[in-house]
Every structure is written in structure tokens, then in C-alpha cells.
Amino acid sequence: MRLLDCGESAILVEFNSLPEVLAFSAAAEAARGEGISDLVPGARTVLVCFEGLPRPAVTTWIRSISAAPAPARTATAVEIPVRYDGPDLDAVAELTGMTVAEVIDAHTETEWTCAFGGFAPGFGYLVGGGPRLRVPRRATPRVSVPAGSVGLAGEFSGVYPRSSPGGWQLLGHTDIELWNTGREPPALIHPGAVVRFRAL
């Protein structure tokens, strides 16, 4: 764990792996008290934002919870109905050595967890698929990926909240709205959320 000053009211905590980030984020959220204004996880970092606290006190707090075990998950799963008709479904089956049906089963049987958000508002990087669903990004990214597209890249799965360029392997699509500024919170999937995909 490495601590870096980030402006006047934040500390960036760096880790060597995503599992360390997930464990720290869960423990920090459970131990979060007055003065810790936000915790923002990333692939290898957690940004700890604070207000009204001296930096040494925040540093001490961070180090005191770094080894704390993550609490048991009690979150209700967010269910995402998916039509598995993506243009890369056959390619994913070939890359993984599974049939198309086995790819769909593996994707829907997995309980995914949102590790962190990024790329676009409402986009959650989901982990938990294990080695069997690990595939590389496309060699050539698409100029435009439709909103609601469900894909895989590396260790992650995710759903594109809006049309944008992208290089993920697309398995299918959903009509669920991932980002809505009229909703509280606007993001359907947020860090720590449990996600299950259901085949239509």
C-alpha cells in the first residue's frame, strides 16, 4: 500500500492488485466516519476524500483499516436481462474453447461485482467471471458501440450506458437504462453492487 497526496483534501491509496482494492474499499466503507467525504475505487487505487480533518489523522485512519477484513455482502443483486445476440459471441466462444451456449451459461451463472466505475457515466467494471471468461479486447475497436451493449474485456464484464467507441467483445444487449440523471443515484450499477445477468 502506497499513500500519495492528492490536492489539499484527498489521499490516493495505491495497491498491487484489484482484490486488494476491493477488500480495502469494503473495509473503508464500513469504517467510514464523519470527515471522510468520499471513497473512489479504481483498478489499482482508492481515492480517499476528506473534509475538516488533518491529513495525518486521515493517514492514520487509512493505515488502521488496511488489514481489516471485508464485511459480508448483503446487497440485493441488480438483475440485467440480456438478449445474447452480440456480434462477438461466436468469437468469444472460440477464444474460450466453449460453445456459445456455454459462454451464455457462464456469463449468467456468475455473480458479478462492480469493482469501480469509469470510462463513461454509469459504466461499471464488473469482476467475478474467473479465467474461463477472460478474453482480450478486440484488435480493432469499434467506432460506435450501441447503448446497452454487454461485453467482456480481460477480467471484466460491463454494459455500455450510452453509444460510444469501444473495443470490448460484445455478447449481447439490454434495454435497461444504466444512467439516468433523474434517478437517485443516477447510476444503476455502482461500486460494490452485485450484478446478475439473465438471458432473454
Buried (B, 14 or more C-beta within 10 A) or exposed (E): EEBEEBEEBBBBBBBEEBEBBBBBBBBBBEBBEEBBBEBBBBBBBBBBBBEEBEBEEBBEBBEEBBEBEBEEEEEEEBEBEBBBEBBBBEBBBEBBEBEBEEBBEBBBEBEBBBBBBBBBEBBBBBBBBEEBBBBEBBEEEBEEBEBBBBBBBBBBBBBBBBEBEBBBBBBBBBEBBBBEEEEEEBBBBBBBBBBBBEEE
